[in-house]
Amino acid sequence: MGKSLDFFRLLVNNINMIKRNIGENIKSILKKHNKMMFISGPRQAGKTTLAKSLLKASGQGLYFNWDIIKDQKKLIKDPYFFEKISRVPSKKSLIVFDEIHKYAKWKNYLKGVYDGYGDEFLFIATGSGRLNLFKKGGDSLLGRYFSLQLFPLSLGEIIGNKPNWKAFKKQLAAPFSRRDSRKIYERLLKYSGFPEPFSKNDEEFYNMWFQERKTLLIREDIRNAYAIREISNIEVLSNVLPEKIGAPLSINSLREDIKVSFDSIKSWFLILEQFYYLFRIQPFSKSIARALKKEPKIYLYDWVEINNDASRFENIIAFHLYKAVNLWRSLGQANTNLFYIRDKEKREADFLITEKNNPFLLIECKLNDEMLSENLAVFQRKLKIPVAIQLVNKKNVCKKLKQNGFTQWILSADKFLAILP
């Protein structure tokens, strides 16, 4: 046990020891499918660090960063400057384009790069919101790339889990965690999954880091991308949202609070989502059109901004589930999605994981209540879901129940999060 704790302390205090769990997948995609790799994700989630580690592991190649003036001049003067690097011809060199989306002609540039040099080089492009926005639209780059999101750290990623849908399904039979996972969970809850504040483990540092990150996100990234005049209104919206976590979102209510139009609020939500400030979870319905008409719930990538304990607890669970289903789907392991459930009687269950739109796993969050939620049992029976889990913030809780031929678990959150990627 002593060696385990020593390793844990070393691991969380040296963030470079934590291997990002999509690293091996990126290597495999580059080698096997000969596509460009787009890595997007929140500001300061570790995209540059991951890209540089992949470059180092590849043995030969080049790192380019649009934010470095010298690199900008190099590209403008000689767009295919990378072909002159020293390399072993029999082995493909890896070229990393960091923040390339800030170049006005970046899409056409990457198209030319791939079409002209895809047989000789491997390419990674990293970015935040605008890469994510681009992926949702059509363009001449279609068919030339695969994309993955790099999320902030999760408990499972820190302890070494890789995305593996089949393994997750097997572990649901007995979700017992490592002993040190509680310490990691508590640190995540307090300092977020962003690598730098998590590794620093210092409240003053987190507070300074948070203010700087949020200011840069809104006043630099978003303003530069959309040229929004009243950027302060987006700041106001972002400051109101932490109080809305976990409840169906009413744009009309927010419109009245901020005194702007419905369309403005709606467009700002899309922008904040595209730049990884928030993510949304839709209500479950067999009819996609009917589900889209209902109000989604929103959650933040940085749950530490949320003051209410119950809402912060629900948000950290939402993040872990959202990250997992996105990884399983993006890597082609399973067609998974994440929803919440609400019926006409206004009964709710917090989360539902589906596979091919079929209910697979039902999850409810209760800060301290170890009594099985009635809503959880009702929806499990109604949708015929084999397993339902009630997560609590308490430690050392692990109860297995059987009702009406179905299995229910009441678990400490860390025990469940430790089986996710």
N, C-alpha and C positions, 0 to 999 in steps of 0.2 A: 504493500500500500504506500510506503514511503517513497519508493521509486516512481510510482504513478503520480503522486502529488508533485514531486520534483519536476517531472516531465511536464506536467500541466502548467506549473509556474513558468518554466522556461518557454513553453509554447506560447502562452498568452502575452508574455512580455517581449517576445521576439516575433513580430507579426510575419517576418519573412520565412519563418519555419512552417507557417500554415500553407499547405499546398492548395491552391484554389481548385475546387472539384470539377471544373470544366476544362482544366488544362490538358489532360490526356485526351479528352474528346476533340479539342481543337487540333491537336497534333494528328489525330486519326483522320479527321475530316480533310485537313490539308494534304495529307499523304495519299489517302485512299480515293478522294473524289476530285482532286485537282480544281478546287473552287477557291475564290477569294473568301476570306473569313472576316465577317463584320462582327465586332464585339462592341455592344452598346451597354449603357447602364448609368446609374446615378453618378453625379459628380463626386469624386473622391471614394468610389467604391473599390478602386484598385486596378483599373483597366491598364494603365501605363505600366505598373509593376508586373502585372501578369504578362503583358506583351513583351517586356524586356526579358522576363525569365524564359519565355518560349524562344526568344531570339538567342539567348545564351545557350540554351539546350540544343538548338539547331546546329551550332558550331560555326556557321558562317552566314553573313547577311548584313543588314543595315537598318538602323533606327532613324526615322525621320519624324520631326515634330513641327507642325505648322506654326506653333507659337514661338518658335525660335527663329529670329529674323534671318540668321545665316542660312538656315534650312529653306526658308521661303525664297530667298534670293537664288539659292542653288537650283530649286525647281523651276523658277521662272526663266532663268538663264538657260537651263538644259533640262527639259522635262523628264528625260530618261537617264538622268545622272547615275542611277543605281547600276546601270549595265557596266560601268567602268570599275566596279569594286573588285578587289582581289578575291578569287574564289576557285574552288575545284570544279571544273566544268562538268564532271560526271555526277555532281550532287547539286540539287536545287538550293539556291540561297533564299533565305527568308527576308522579305522587306516589310518593315512595320511602318505604316503611315498613321501617326498619332495626330488626332484633332484635324484630320484632312478635310472634314466637312466644313471647316471655316474658310476654305478656299472656294471662291465663288463658282469655279468651273470644275468642282471636285468629281462630279458624277461622270462627265465626259472624259475627264483626265483618267479616272480609274478604268473606264471602259477601254481607252486606248492602251493603257498599261497592261491590262489583262489580255487583250486581244493580240498585242504585239509581243508580250514576253511571258505569257502564261505557261509556256513549255519549258522555260528556263528558270523561273523564279516562283516562289510561293509568296502570297500577299495577305497581310492582315491590316485591316483598317479599324481604328477605334474612334469612338465618339460617344456623346451623350444624347441629348434630346433629338437633334436633327437627324442623326443616323436612324434613330427609332422612327421618326416621322417618315423618313424616306422609305423605310422597309414596308410601310403600309400603302405606298403608292406604286404605280407602275412606272417603269423607265427602261431605257436601253440596257441597263445593267442586269435586267432580269435574266436568270439562268446562269449568271456568272459568279454568284456568291451564295454562301450559307451564312446564317446569322445566329448568334447566341447572345443572351443577356448575361452580364456579370452583375449579380445582385450583391448587396452587402453580405457580410458573414452571417451564417446561421449556425446553430449549435452543432448540427450534424456535420457541416463542413469543417468546423474547427476540430472535431474529434476524428475526422478523416473519412467520413462517408462520401461515397461517389453516387451520382444519380443512378439508381437501379430500381426500376419499378417492380420487377419480379421479386427482388430481395425484400422490398418494403412490404409487399403483400404477405410474404412468409412471416416477417417479423411481427405483423399485427396479431398473430396467434399468441404471442407472449412478449409484450413491449416492456422489457426490463432494461434499464439503462446502466451505463457505467457509473461507478460511485462518484466520480469527479464531475459528472455532467451538471449537477446542481450548481456548482460554483460558476461554471461557464454560463449557465442560464441566468443566474442572478447578475452577473457582470454585463451580459447582453441587455438585460432589462434596464439596467442603470445607465449604460453608456452607449447603447445602440450596437448595430453590427457593422458600422463603418470602421475600417481597420485601424485608423489612427487613434480615435478616442477610445476604442475598445482596448487597444494595446497600452495606451497611456494610463488607463485606470485612475483618472484624476478628474474630479468634478470641475475645478476651475478651468482646466484645459478644455474639457468638453464644452463648457459655456462659451469660451472664446472661439473655439472651433466652430460651434454651431452658428454663432452670429456671423462669422466670416463666410461660412459656406452658404448660408441662406441669402446673404446680401449679394454674393457673386452669382448665385443661381438666378435670382430675380433681376438684379440690376445690370448684370453683364450677359449671361447666357440668353435669358428670355428677351430682354430688351433689344439685344443685337439681332436676334433672329426675327423678331416680329415688329420692331420699331413702334412699340406701344407708347403712346404719349403719356397716358396717365398710369405709369407703372406702379405708382403708389397704391392704386386700387387693387392690383394683384397682391401687393404686400398685405393690404388690409384683409383681403379674402384669405390669404394663407395664415394669417394670425387668428382668424375666426374658426377655421376648419378643425383644429385640434379638439374643439368642444363638440364637434358633430360626429365623432368617430363612433361607429357601431350602430347608428340609427339610419333608417332609410333617408336619403338625402332629398331635401326639398329646395329646389333652385328658387322657387317663388319666395320662400322664407328668407333665403340669403339675399335675394334681390331687394327685399324690403329693408333688411338690416343695413346693406351697403349703399342703398339708394342709387342703383344703376339698373339698366335694362336687363330683361331675362336673357336676351341673346348675348349680352356682354358676359354675364356670369357663366353661361354655357360655354362660350368660347374660351374663357379663362380657365375653366376646369380642364378642357382638352389640352391647353398649353401646359398646365401644371402636371398633367398626366404624361404628356410627351417628354417633359424634362425631368421625369422621375421624382417629382415631389410627392405624388400620391398615386395610388392605384385604386381601381374600383372593382367591386364584386357585384354581379347581377343576381337578381332572384331566379331561382330555378323554375323552369316550366318546360314541359315537353314541346311547347310551341315557342320557338325563338322570337317570333314577332310579338307574342304576348308578353314575354319576359322583358323585352326592350322597352315596352311601354311603362313598365313599373320602375319605381325609384331604386337606384343602386345604393350600395353602401360604399363609403370611401375609407381608406386607411392610408397611413403615412409610411414612407420608407424609414423615417427616423421617428420611432415611437416615443423617444425620450421627450419630445416636445409636448406630449400629452400629460397633463397634470393628474387627471382622474385615474386612480389605480385600476379600477375595473376596465376602463376603456383602454388604458395602456396594455393591460394583460391581454385583452381581446386582440389588440393590434399586433402584438408580437406573435401571437398564434396565427393571425391572418397572413402576416408576412411569410412565415415559415411554410405555410400551406401554399400560398401563391407562388413562391419560389419553386417549391417542389413540383407542382403540376405544370409549371412553365418549362422546367428542365426536362421532365419526362416527355412532354409533348415535343419540345424543340429538338430533342435528340432522337426522336422517332421511336421511343420505347413504348409509348401508350398514348392514346387519344384522351387525355385527361383534362378536366376543367374544374373550376372552383365556383361554387354558388352559395347563396344563403337561401333559406326557405321561409316563406310567410304565407299563411292561408287566409281565407275570407274571415275567419274568426280572429285574425290578427295574432295567431300563435306563431312563434318564430323558433327556428333552430339556426345557430350561428353560421355553420359551414357544412357544405355537402360537396364531397369529391365525387365526380362522375367519371366513368370510363365509357366512351362512345355514347355519351349522353344518358347512360344508365346509372342510377344511384349506386354508389359503391361503399362510401363511408360517411357516416353522419357524426358531426362534432359539435359539442356545446361547451361554452366557456363559463365557468362559475368561479369567482375569485376565491371563495372559501367554502361553498356549500358542497358537502359530500353526499347529500341525498340526491338520488337520481332525478333529473329534471323530467317532469311530466311531459313537456313538449317533445323532448328527445324520444321518449318511449312512444308517443303518439305518432310522430313522423316515421320512426323506424318501422312500426307496425304497418302504417298506411302505405309506405313505399317499398316494404319488404326488403329492408337493408340488413344484411347479415350481421354487421358489426356497427355499434354506436359507441362513441367515447365521450365522456364528460371530463374535461380538463380543469384542474384546480391549481391555484397558485401555491398551495401548501406543499411541503416536502414529505417524502416517504409515504405517499398515498398510492395504493395499488389494490383495487377491488375488482373482482370479476363476478358479474351477475348473469342470470339467465331468466328471461321473461318471454313468455309466449313463443318459445322456440328460437328466440334471438339472443345474441350475446351483447352484453354491455360492459364496458370498462369505466371505472372512475379512477383517474390517474393524476399524479403530479405532472405538471406540464413538461418538465424536463425529461421525464421517462418517455413520453411520446415524441417530443422534438428530437430526441437522440436517435430515432430510427429514420428520420427524414434526411435528405441530402443537404 
